[in-house]
Amino acid sequence: MDEPRVTVVTRVGCHACEVAEADVARICADLGLGWTAQDVDADPELRAEFGDRVPVILVDGDEHGYWKVEEERLRRALTR
């Protein structure tokens, strides 16, 4: 399988992160794409860049959005 196109930068115990992960999982499943999650607190570089605004959604390694999943926008980005 190819590398996942979507990464959710998340934090343990973060309700908004749990919602974003569920949204991303559903959308990626609909599109037949892989995704992954990374704990912002497990990586000092991630924590320095994203620590105060998780969840962050990355598409193909680039920041796509944060705090919530914008479903239509994410679907457009993934079907280009």
Secondary structure, 3 states (H helix, E strand, C coil): CCCCCEEEEECCCCHHHHHHHHHHHHHHHHHCCCEEEEEHHHCHHHHHHHCCCCCEEEECCEEEEECCCCHHHHHHHHCC
